Amino acid sequence: MLSARVAGLFDNEIIDGAVDGLAETIRGVGRRLRFAQRGQMQQNLAFAFAVAAALIIAFLLYSNAHAR
């Protein structure tokens, strides 16, 4: 009985708390990102492409600088 109570307490407090905390974090990020939406798919794709290109260029510059 004691081990069942401990397992139940662990599940309710630790596991459920972590899952609920992660879900709330993702909801919060979604709420913040909602304001960044531009409303048109072409603009969103262009912005995503520009960000991806900038990240790739930054990665290549960083890796070349540290490879020497």
Jmol script that loads the backbone (N, CA, C; Angstrom):
load data "model"
ATOM      1  N   MET A   1       0.821  -1.193   0.000  1.00  0.00           N
ATOM      2  CA  MET A   1       0.000   0.000   0.000  1.00  0.00           C
ATOM      3  C   MET A   1       0.867   1.260   0.000  1.00  0.00           C
ATOM      4  N   LEU A   2       1.948   1.231   0.758  1.00  0.00           N
ATOM      5  CA  LEU A   2       2.816   2.401   0.832  1.00  0.00           C
ATOM      6  C   LEU A   2       3.432   2.702  -0.528  1.00  0.00           C
ATOM      7  N   SER A   3       3.891   1.666  -1.215  1.00  0.00           N
ATOM      8  CA  SER A   3       4.514   1.899  -2.525  1.00  0.00           C
ATOM      9  C   SER A   3       3.483   2.423  -3.535  1.00  0.00           C
ATOM     10  N   ALA A   4       2.246   1.974  -3.444  1.00  0.00           N
ATOM     11  CA  ALA A   4       1.201   2.477  -4.334  1.00  0.00           C
ATOM     12  C   ALA A   4       0.921   3.949  -4.045  1.00  0.00           C
ATOM     13  N   ARG A   5       0.905   4.322  -2.770  1.00  0.00           N
ATOM     14  CA  ARG A   5       0.687   5.728  -2.420  1.00  0.00           C
ATOM     15  C   ARG A   5       1.830   6.601  -2.908  1.00  0.00           C
ATOM     16  N   VAL A   6       3.063   6.122  -2.736  1.00  0.00           N
ATOM     17  CA  VAL A   6       4.231   6.878  -3.179  1.00  0.00           C
ATOM     18  C   VAL A   6       4.212   7.018  -4.702  1.00  0.00           C
ATOM     19  N   ALA A   7       3.896   5.921  -5.405  1.00  0.00           N
ATOM     20  CA  ALA A   7       3.832   5.970  -6.870  1.00  0.00           C
ATOM     21  C   ALA A   7       2.734   6.928  -7.321  1.00  0.00           C
ATOM     22  N   GLY A   8       1.584   6.884  -6.651  1.00  0.00           N
ATOM     23  CA  GLY A   8       0.494   7.796  -6.999  1.00  0.00           C
ATOM     24  C   GLY A   8       0.864   9.243  -6.751  1.00  0.00           C
ATOM     25  N   LEU A   9       1.515   9.508  -5.646  1.00  0.00           N
ATOM     26  CA  LEU A   9       1.954  10.866  -5.334  1.00  0.00           C
ATOM     27  C   LEU A   9       2.974  11.355  -6.355  1.00  0.00           C
ATOM     28  N   PHE A  10       3.919  10.485  -6.711  1.00  0.00           N
ATOM     29  CA  PHE A  10       4.927  10.828  -7.715  1.00  0.00           C
ATOM     30  C   PHE A  10       4.258  11.144  -9.054  1.00  0.00           C
ATOM     31  N   ASP A  11       3.299  10.290  -9.448  1.00  0.00           N
ATOM     32  CA  ASP A  11       2.601  10.508 -10.719  1.00  0.00           C
ATOM     33  C   ASP A  11       1.818  11.811 -10.697  1.00  0.00           C
ATOM     34  N   ASN A  12       1.073  12.056  -9.651  1.00  0.00           N
ATOM     35  CA  ASN A  12       0.231  13.251  -9.576  1.00  0.00           C
ATOM     36  C   ASN A  12       1.037  14.536  -9.453  1.00  0.00           C
ATOM     37  N   GLU A  13       2.084  14.521  -8.691  1.00  0.00           N
ATOM     38  CA  GLU A  13       2.841  15.755  -8.434  1.00  0.00           C
ATOM     39  C   GLU A  13       3.948  15.996  -9.452  1.00  0.00           C
ATOM     40  N   ILE A  14       4.753  14.992  -9.728  1.00  0.00           N
ATOM     41  CA  ILE A  14       5.932  15.171 -10.579  1.00  0.00           C
ATOM     42  C   ILE A  14       5.576  15.040 -12.062  1.00  0.00           C
ATOM     43  N   ILE A  15       5.036  13.900 -12.435  1.00  0.00           N
ATOM     44  CA  ILE A  15       4.762  13.638 -13.855  1.00  0.00           C
ATOM     45  C   ILE A  15       3.689  14.590 -14.382  1.00  0.00           C
ATOM     46  N   ASP A  16       2.539  14.632 -13.686  1.00  0.00           N
ATOM     47  CA  ASP A  16       1.465  15.519 -14.146  1.00  0.00           C
ATOM     48  C   ASP A  16       1.884  16.982 -14.088  1.00  0.00           C
ATOM     49  N   GLY A  17       2.653  17.354 -13.093  1.00  0.00           N
ATOM     50  CA  GLY A  17       3.131  18.734 -13.004  1.00  0.00           C
ATOM     51  C   GLY A  17       4.040  19.094 -14.162  1.00  0.00           C
ATOM     52  N   ALA A  18       4.912  18.169 -14.550  1.00  0.00           N
ATOM     53  CA  ALA A  18       5.807  18.430 -15.685  1.00  0.00           C
ATOM     54  C   ALA A  18       5.025  18.535 -16.984  1.00  0.00           C
ATOM     55  N   VAL A  19       4.066  17.638 -17.179  1.00  0.00           N
ATOM     56  CA  VAL A  19       3.265  17.664 -18.409  1.00  0.00           C
ATOM     57  C   VAL A  19       2.426  18.939 -18.467  1.00  0.00           C
ATOM     58  N   ASP A  20       1.782  19.277 -17.356  1.00  0.00           N
ATOM     59  CA  ASP A  20       0.963  20.498 -17.326  1.00  0.00           C
ATOM     60  C   ASP A  20       1.818  21.746 -17.500  1.00  0.00           C
ATOM     61  N   GLY A  21       3.004  21.756 -16.908  1.00  0.00           N
ATOM     62  CA  GLY A  21       3.901  22.897 -17.059  1.00  0.00           C
ATOM     63  C   GLY A  21       4.370  23.064 -18.493  1.00  0.00           C
ATOM     64  N   LEU A  22       4.695  21.958 -19.139  1.00  0.00           N
ATOM     65  CA  LEU A  22       5.112  22.013 -20.536  1.00  0.00           C
ATOM     66  C   LEU A  22       3.968  22.512 -21.424  1.00  0.00           C
ATOM     67  N   ALA A  23       2.758  22.017 -21.170  1.00  0.00           N
ATOM     68  CA  ALA A  23       1.604  22.454 -21.956  1.00  0.00           C
ATOM     69  C   ALA A  23       1.361  23.950 -21.775  1.00  0.00           C
ATOM     70  N   GLU A  24       1.473  24.441 -20.562  1.00  0.00           N
ATOM     71  CA  GLU A  24       1.254  25.873 -20.314  1.00  0.00           C
ATOM     72  C   GLU A  24       2.347  26.713 -20.969  1.00  0.00           C
ATOM     73  N   THR A  25       3.567  26.204 -20.973  1.00  0.00           N
ATOM     74  CA  THR A  25       4.669  26.912 -21.639  1.00  0.00           C
ATOM     75  C   THR A  25       4.414  27.017 -23.134  1.00  0.00           C
ATOM     76  N   ILE A  26       3.983  25.927 -23.740  1.00  0.00           N
ATOM     77  CA  ILE A  26       3.705  25.934 -25.178  1.00  0.00           C
ATOM     78  C   ILE A  26       2.536  26.862 -25.487  1.00  0.00           C
ATOM     79  N   ARG A  27       1.498  26.852 -24.636  1.00  0.00           N
ATOM     80  CA  ARG A  27       0.382  27.777 -24.829  1.00  0.00           C
ATOM     81  C   ARG A  27       0.852  29.224 -24.757  1.00  0.00           C
ATOM     82  N   GLY A  28       1.725  29.525 -23.800  1.00  0.00           N
ATOM     83  CA  GLY A  28       2.238  30.885 -23.654  1.00  0.00           C
ATOM     84  C   GLY A  28       3.036  31.323 -24.856  1.00  0.00           C
ATOM     85  N   VAL A  29       3.866  30.427 -25.380  1.00  0.00           N
ATOM     86  CA  VAL A  29       4.643  30.747 -26.583  1.00  0.00           C
ATOM     87  C   VAL A  29       3.692  30.987 -27.758  1.00  0.00           C
ATOM     88  N   GLY A  30       2.667  30.164 -27.870  1.00  0.00           N
ATOM     89  CA  GLY A  30       1.687  30.343 -28.935  1.00  0.00           C
ATOM     90  C   GLY A  30       0.966  31.676 -28.837  1.00  0.00           C
ATOM     91  N   ARG A  31       0.627  32.075 -27.606  1.00  0.00           N
ATOM     92  CA  ARG A  31      -0.033  33.370 -27.425  1.00  0.00           C
ATOM     93  C   ARG A  31       0.872  34.512 -27.863  1.00  0.00           C
ATOM     94  N   ARG A  32       2.148  34.413 -27.540  1.00  0.00           N
ATOM     95  CA  ARG A  32       3.085  35.475 -27.929  1.00  0.00           C
ATOM     96  C   ARG A  32       3.319  35.493 -29.430  1.00  0.00           C
ATOM     97  N   LEU A  33       3.415  34.315 -30.036  1.00  0.00           N
ATOM     98  CA  LEU A  33       3.677  34.240 -31.475  1.00  0.00           C
ATOM     99  C   LEU A  33       2.459  34.623 -32.305  1.00  0.00           C
ATOM    100  N   ARG A  34       1.277  34.564 -31.720  1.00  0.00           N
ATOM    101  CA  ARG A  34       0.066  34.928 -32.450  1.00  0.00           C
ATOM    102  C   ARG A  34       0.156  36.353 -32.990  1.00  0.00           C
ATOM    103  N   PHE A  35       0.804  37.226 -32.241  1.00  0.00           N
ATOM    104  CA  PHE A  35       0.919  38.617 -32.666  1.00  0.00           C
ATOM    105  C   PHE A  35       1.901  38.804 -33.815  1.00  0.00           C
ATOM    106  N   ALA A  36       2.751  37.816 -34.043  1.00  0.00           N
ATOM    107  CA  ALA A  36       3.727  37.916 -35.126  1.00  0.00           C
ATOM    108  C   ALA A  36       3.143  37.473 -36.464  1.00  0.00           C
ATOM    109  N   GLN A  37       1.943  36.919 -36.445  1.00  0.00           N
ATOM    110  CA  GLN A  37       1.349  36.469 -37.696  1.00  0.00           C
ATOM    111  C   GLN A  37       1.009  37.660 -38.581  1.00  0.00           C
ATOM    112  N   ARG A  38       1.302  37.522 -39.835  1.00  0.00           N
ATOM    113  CA  ARG A  38       1.057  38.609 -40.776  1.00  0.00           C
ATOM    114  C   ARG A  38      -0.273  38.423 -41.514  1.00  0.00           C
ATOM    115  N   GLY A  39      -0.811  37.222 -41.513  1.00  0.00           N
ATOM    116  CA  GLY A  39      -2.106  37.011 -42.122  1.00  0.00           C
ATOM    117  C   GLY A  39      -2.077  36.498 -43.542  1.00  0.00           C
ATOM    118  N   GLN A  40      -0.975  36.649 -44.245  1.00  0.00           N
ATOM    119  CA  GLN A  40      -0.896  36.162 -45.615  1.00  0.00           C
ATOM    120  C   GLN A  40       0.205  35.117 -45.710  1.00  0.00           C
ATOM    121  N   MET A  41      -0.117  34.012 -46.356  1.00  0.00           N
ATOM    122  CA  MET A  41       0.804  32.887 -46.420  1.00  0.00           C
ATOM    123  C   MET A  41       2.114  33.252 -47.116  1.00  0.00           C
ATOM    124  N   GLN A  42       2.062  34.030 -48.192  1.00  0.00           N
ATOM    125  CA  GLN A  42       3.294  34.385 -48.909  1.00  0.00           C
ATOM    126  C   GLN A  42       4.234  35.200 -48.021  1.00  0.00           C
ATOM    127  N   GLN A  43       3.701  36.115 -47.257  1.00  0.00           N
ATOM    128  CA  GLN A  43       4.547  36.908 -46.371  1.00  0.00           C
ATOM    129  C   GLN A  43       5.147  36.035 -45.278  1.00  0.00           C
ATOM    130  N   ASN A  44       4.354  35.108 -44.727  1.00  0.00           N
ATOM    131  CA  ASN A  44       4.869  34.208 -43.703  1.00  0.00           C
ATOM    132  C   ASN A  44       5.984  33.324 -44.252  1.00  0.00           C
ATOM    133  N   LEU A  45       5.781  32.798 -45.438  1.00  0.00           N
ATOM    134  CA  LEU A  45       6.807  31.945 -46.045  1.00  0.00           C
ATOM    135  C   LEU A  45       8.065  32.743 -46.381  1.00  0.00           C
ATOM    136  N   ALA A  46       7.902  33.948 -46.872  1.00  0.00           N
ATOM    137  CA  ALA A  46       9.064  34.784 -47.179  1.00  0.00           C
ATOM    138  C   ALA A  46       9.845  35.105 -45.911  1.00  0.00           C
ATOM    139  N   PHE A  47       9.132  35.411 -44.850  1.00  0.00           N
ATOM    140  CA  PHE A  47       9.791  35.695 -43.579  1.00  0.00           C
ATOM    141  C   PHE A  47      10.519  34.463 -43.055  1.00  0.00           C
ATOM    142  N   ALA A  48       9.872  33.295 -43.118  1.00  0.00           N
ATOM    143  CA  ALA A  48      10.505  32.053 -42.660  1.00  0.00           C
ATOM    144  C   ALA A  48      11.738  31.731 -43.499  1.00  0.00           C
ATOM    145  N   PHE A  49      11.656  31.943 -44.805  1.00  0.00           N
ATOM    146  CA  PHE A  49      12.800  31.703 -45.681  1.00  0.00           C
ATOM    147  C   PHE A  49      13.955  32.642 -45.338  1.00  0.00           C
ATOM    148  N   ALA A  50      13.645  33.902 -45.093  1.00  0.00           N
ATOM    149  CA  ALA A  50      14.690  34.873 -44.745  1.00  0.00           C
ATOM    150  C   ALA A  50      15.355  34.513 -43.418  1.00  0.00           C
ATOM    151  N   VAL A  51      14.569  34.105 -42.440  1.00  0.00           N
ATOM    152  CA  VAL A  51      15.133  33.708 -41.151  1.00  0.00           C
ATOM    153  C   VAL A  51      16.000  32.456 -41.317  1.00  0.00           C
ATOM    154  N   ALA A  52      15.510  31.485 -42.074  1.00  0.00           N
ATOM    155  CA  ALA A  52      16.284  30.257 -42.297  1.00  0.00           C
ATOM    156  C   ALA A  52      17.590  30.565 -43.030  1.00  0.00           C
ATOM    157  N   ALA A  53      17.534  31.424 -44.027  1.00  0.00           N
ATOM    158  CA  ALA A  53      18.746  31.785 -44.767  1.00  0.00           C
ATOM    159  C   ALA A  53      19.740  32.493 -43.854  1.00  0.00           C
ATOM    160  N   ALA A  54      19.246  33.388 -43.014  1.00  0.00           N
ATOM    161  CA  ALA A  54      20.131  34.101 -42.090  1.00  0.00           C
ATOM    162  C   ALA A  54      20.771  33.133 -41.101  1.00  0.00           C
ATOM    163  N   LEU A  55      20.008  32.160 -40.610  1.00  0.00           N
ATOM    164  CA  LEU A  55      20.564  31.176 -39.680  1.00  0.00           C
ATOM    165  C   LEU A  55      21.611  30.297 -40.356  1.00  0.00           C
ATOM    166  N   ILE A  56      21.360  29.900 -41.588  1.00  0.00           N
ATOM    167  CA  ILE A  56      22.336  29.082 -42.312  1.00  0.00           C
ATOM    168  C   ILE A  56      23.611  29.867 -42.556  1.00  0.00           C
ATOM    169  N   ILE A  57      23.495  31.107 -42.967  1.00  0.00           N
ATOM    170  CA  ILE A  57      24.679  31.945 -43.200  1.00  0.00           C
ATOM    171  C   ILE A  57      25.448  32.158 -41.902  1.00  0.00           C
ATOM    172  N   ALA A  58      24.725  32.435 -40.822  1.00  0.00           N
ATOM    173  CA  ALA A  58      25.392  32.626 -39.532  1.00  0.00           C
ATOM    174  C   ALA A  58      26.109  31.354 -39.098  1.00  0.00           C
ATOM    175  N   PHE A  59      25.482  30.201 -39.290  1.00  0.00           N
ATOM    176  CA  PHE A  59      26.111  28.932 -38.934  1.00  0.00           C
ATOM    177  C   PHE A  59      27.364  28.692 -39.757  1.00  0.00           C
ATOM    178  N   LEU A  60      27.279  28.950 -41.060  1.00  0.00           N
ATOM    179  CA  LEU A  60      28.449  28.740 -41.920  1.00  0.00           C
ATOM    180  C   LEU A  60      29.586  29.682 -41.549  1.00  0.00           C
ATOM    181  N   LEU A  61      29.281  30.934 -41.278  1.00  0.00           N
ATOM    182  CA  LEU A  61      30.319  31.880 -40.871  1.00  0.00           C
ATOM    183  C   LEU A  61      30.930  31.467 -39.548  1.00  0.00           C
ATOM    184  N   TYR A  62      30.101  31.042 -38.601  1.00  0.00           N
ATOM    185  CA  TYR A  62      30.581  30.635 -37.278  1.00  0.00           C
ATOM    186  C   TYR A  62      31.441  29.374 -37.381  1.00  0.00           C
ATOM    187  N   SER A  63      31.012  28.397 -38.177  1.00  0.00           N
ATOM    188  CA  SER A  63      31.768  27.145 -38.286  1.00  0.00           C
ATOM    189  C   SER A  63      33.076  27.368 -39.029  1.00  0.00           C
ATOM    190  N   ASN A  64      33.098  28.265 -40.036  1.00  0.00           N
ATOM    191  CA  ASN A  64      34.338  28.548 -40.755  1.00  0.00           C
ATOM    192  C   ASN A  64      35.317  29.306 -39.866  1.00  0.00           C
ATOM    193  N   ALA A  65      34.819  30.187 -39.027  1.00  0.00           N
ATOM    194  CA  ALA A  65      35.692  30.968 -38.138  1.00  0.00           C
ATOM    195  C   ALA A  65      36.335  30.085 -37.079  1.00  0.00           C
ATOM    196  N   HIS A  66      35.624  29.053 -36.635  1.00  0.00           N
ATOM    197  CA  HIS A  66      36.151  28.191 -35.582  1.00  0.00           C
ATOM    198  C   HIS A  66      36.871  26.970 -36.126  1.00  0.00           C
ATOM    199  N   ALA A  67      36.827  26.753 -37.426  1.00  0.00           N
ATOM    200  CA  ALA A  67      37.489  25.604 -38.043  1.00  0.00           C
ATOM    201  C   ALA A  67      38.975  25.872 -38.259  1.00  0.00           C
ATOM    202  N   ARG A  68      39.345  27.136 -38.261  1.00  0.00           N
ATOM    203  CA  ARG A  68      40.744  27.484 -38.541  1.00  0.00           C
ATOM    204  C   ARG A  68      41.609  27.323 -37.381  1.00  0.00           C
TER     205      ARG A  68
END
end "model"
wireframe off; spacefill off
backbone 0.3
color backbone group
